[in-house]
Amino acid sequence: MTDKIISSSEAAAVLARGGVIAYPTETVWGIGCDATCSEAVRRVFAIKRRAEAKALITLVADVAMLERWVDDIPDVGYELIEAAVEPLTVVYDHPRGLAPELLADDGSAGVRIVPLPLFRRWRKPLVSTSANISGEPAPASLADISAEILDAVDAVVDPSDAPPAAGKPSTVIKLGDGGVFKILRK
């Protein structure tokens, strides 16, 4: 497996080729790909053995990147992002340019802002789902990821390229019309 460990800057090239990577986030270890590439997104679903009806989260580097990929962010969306003290995924009604496989049945998409070192080179949204087979525990460390997942991904981002994972998934909030929001996962 050590032959698959690469730097964040090298991971951008893997993503650009339609590859799938395992990488550390501020929550748990994830697997991901170019969020605009349907073929790569379908591969993530297959690796996880996850039903395609269950949408995946997308990561962006900052608010400016969020604004490029989501139309009509309500003011409450900005307020929630600013007030968040723990990792927060917001489900927006009007994403644009993401692979259709990432959208929920109502056309919405969950997006979290995470300033990963990878975004210094990778300037597009990144799929983020826990690096486990669906239904198994989310891995807090590289050592927690199954051999099956590690064998299936093209590369693994060096664990020293990000802060240690907190070991629990983000809170997920769905924004609706008129600034109404609902907590989907805490």
C-alpha positions as CSV (number, residue, x, y, z in Angstrom):
1,M,0.0,0.0,0.0
2,T,2.9,2.4,0.7
3,D,3.4,2.6,-3.1
4,K,0.1,4.3,-3.4
5,I,0.9,7.2,-1.0
6,I,1.3,10.5,-2.7
7,S,1.4,14.2,-1.9
8,S,-1.7,16.5,-2.2
9,S,-0.1,18.1,-5.2
10,E,0.4,14.7,-6.9
11,A,-3.3,13.9,-6.1
12,A,-4.5,16.7,-8.4
13,A,-3.0,14.9,-11.4
14,V,-4.7,11.6,-10.4
15,L,-8.0,13.4,-10.1
16,A,-7.5,15.1,-13.5
17,R,-7.1,11.7,-15.1
18,G,-10.5,10.6,-13.6
19,G,-8.9,8.7,-10.7
20,V,-10.2,8.0,-7.2
21,I,-8.2,8.9,-4.1
22,A,-8.3,8.2,-0.4
23,Y,-7.6,11.3,1.6
24,P,-7.8,12.8,5.1
25,T,-10.4,15.4,5.9
26,E,-11.1,17.2,9.1
27,T,-13.9,14.7,9.9
28,V,-13.0,11.2,8.7
29,W,-10.9,9.6,6.0
30,G,-12.7,9.9,2.6
31,I,-12.6,8.6,-0.9
32,G,-13.2,11.0,-3.7
33,C,-12.8,12.1,-7.2
34,D,-13.5,15.0,-9.6
35,A,-17.1,16.0,-8.7
36,T,-17.7,17.0,-12.3
37,C,-16.8,13.6,-13.8
38,S,-19.7,11.2,-14.0
39,E,-17.5,8.2,-14.7
40,A,-15.3,8.8,-11.6
41,V,-18.4,9.4,-9.4
42,R,-19.9,6.1,-10.6
43,R,-16.6,4.4,-9.7
44,V,-16.8,5.8,-6.1
45,F,-20.3,4.4,-5.7
46,A,-19.0,1.0,-6.9
47,I,-16.0,1.0,-4.6
48,K,-18.2,1.8,-1.6
49,R,-21.0,-0.6,-2.8
50,R,-23.3,2.3,-2.1
51,A,-26.8,2.7,-3.7
52,E,-26.7,5.5,-6.3
53,A,-30.0,6.8,-4.8
54,K,-27.9,8.0,-1.7
55,A,-26.2,11.3,-2.7
56,L,-22.6,12.0,-1.9
57,I,-21.1,15.2,-0.4
58,T,-18.9,17.6,-2.4
59,L,-16.0,19.6,-0.9
60,V,-14.9,23.0,-2.0
61,A,-12.0,25.1,-0.7
62,D,-13.7,28.3,0.3
63,V,-16.8,30.6,-0.1
64,A,-15.6,31.9,-3.5
65,M,-15.4,28.3,-4.8
66,L,-18.8,27.5,-3.4
67,E,-20.3,30.5,-5.2
68,R,-18.9,29.1,-8.6
69,W,-20.7,25.8,-8.1
70,V,-24.0,26.9,-6.3
71,D,-26.5,29.4,-7.6
72,D,-28.6,31.5,-5.2
73,I,-27.0,30.9,-1.9
74,P,-29.4,32.3,0.7
75,D,-28.1,34.7,3.3
76,V,-28.8,32.1,6.0
77,G,-26.4,29.8,4.2
78,Y,-23.5,32.3,4.6
79,E,-24.6,32.8,8.3
80,L,-24.5,29.0,8.9
81,I,-21.1,28.7,7.4
82,E,-19.7,31.6,9.4
83,A,-21.3,30.4,12.7
84,A,-20.3,26.7,12.4
85,V,-17.9,25.6,15.1
86,E,-17.8,22.0,13.8
87,P,-17.7,20.6,10.3
88,L,-20.9,21.5,8.4
89,T,-22.3,20.3,5.2
90,V,-25.0,22.4,3.7
91,V,-27.5,21.0,1.2
92,Y,-28.2,23.6,-1.5
93,D,-31.1,23.7,-3.9
94,H,-29.3,25.1,-6.9
95,P,-25.9,23.4,-7.6
96,R,-24.4,23.8,-11.1
97,G,-21.8,21.9,-13.0
98,L,-21.6,18.9,-10.7
99,A,-22.0,15.3,-12.1
100,P,-25.7,14.4,-12.1
101,E,-24.9,11.3,-9.9
102,L,-24.1,13.7,-7.0
103,L,-27.6,15.3,-7.0
104,A,-30.4,14.2,-4.8
105,D,-33.8,13.3,-6.3
106,D,-34.9,17.0,-5.8
107,G,-31.8,18.3,-7.6
108,S,-30.0,19.5,-4.5
109,A,-26.4,18.8,-3.5
110,G,-24.5,18.7,-0.2
111,V,-21.4,20.9,-0.1
112,R,-18.9,21.5,2.7
113,I,-16.1,24.0,2.8
114,V,-12.8,22.4,3.7
115,P,-9.5,24.2,3.0
116,L,-7.6,21.0,2.2
117,P,-4.0,21.4,0.9
118,L,-5.1,19.5,-2.2
119,F,-7.1,22.6,-3.2
120,R,-3.8,24.5,-3.8
121,R,-3.6,22.5,-7.1
122,W,-7.1,21.1,-7.6
123,R,-9.4,24.0,-8.3
124,K,-12.6,22.0,-8.8
125,P,-15.1,20.4,-6.4
126,L,-14.1,17.1,-4.9
127,V,-16.4,14.2,-4.0
128,S,-16.2,13.3,-0.3
129,T,-17.6,10.1,1.2
130,S,-16.2,8.1,4.0
131,A,-13.5,5.6,3.0
132,N,-15.5,2.5,3.9
133,I,-17.9,0.0,2.4
134,S,-21.4,1.3,3.0
135,G,-22.7,0.4,6.4
136,E,-19.3,-0.1,7.9
137,P,-17.8,2.4,10.4
138,A,-16.2,5.5,9.0
139,P,-12.4,5.4,9.3
140,A,-10.8,8.0,11.6
141,S,-7.3,7.1,10.4
142,L,-5.5,5.5,7.5
143,A,-5.0,2.4,9.5
144,D,-8.8,2.1,9.9
145,I,-9.4,1.8,6.1
146,S,-10.0,-1.7,4.8
147,A,-7.6,-3.4,2.4
148,E,-10.5,-3.7,-0.1
149,I,-10.9,0.1,-0.2
150,L,-7.2,0.8,-0.4
151,D,-6.8,-1.7,-3.2
152,A,-9.6,-0.1,-5.1
153,V,-8.4,3.5,-5.1
154,D,-5.7,4.8,-7.4
155,A,-3.8,6.7,-4.7
156,V,-3.7,7.6,-1.1
157,V,-2.9,11.2,0.0
158,D,-0.1,11.3,2.6
159,P,-1.8,11.5,6.0
160,S,0.7,14.3,7.0
161,D,-1.0,16.5,4.3
162,A,-4.0,17.3,6.5
163,P,-4.9,17.7,10.2
164,P,-5.9,14.6,12.0
165,A,-9.6,13.5,11.4
166,A,-12.0,14.2,14.3
167,G,-13.4,10.7,13.7
168,K,-17.1,11.7,13.2
169,P,-18.9,12.9,10.1
170,S,-20.1,16.5,9.6
171,T,-23.4,17.9,10.6
172,V,-25.7,18.1,7.5
173,I,-28.3,20.9,7.1
174,K,-30.7,21.3,4.2
175,L,-31.5,24.8,3.2
176,G,-34.9,25.5,1.7
177,D,-36.8,28.4,0.2
178,G,-37.1,31.5,2.3
179,G,-34.1,30.6,4.4
180,V,-35.8,27.7,6.2
181,F,-33.4,25.0,7.2
182,K,-33.6,21.5,8.6
183,I,-30.9,19.4,10.3
184,L,-30.5,16.1,8.5
185,R,-27.6,14.7,10.5
186,K,-26.0,15.8,13.7
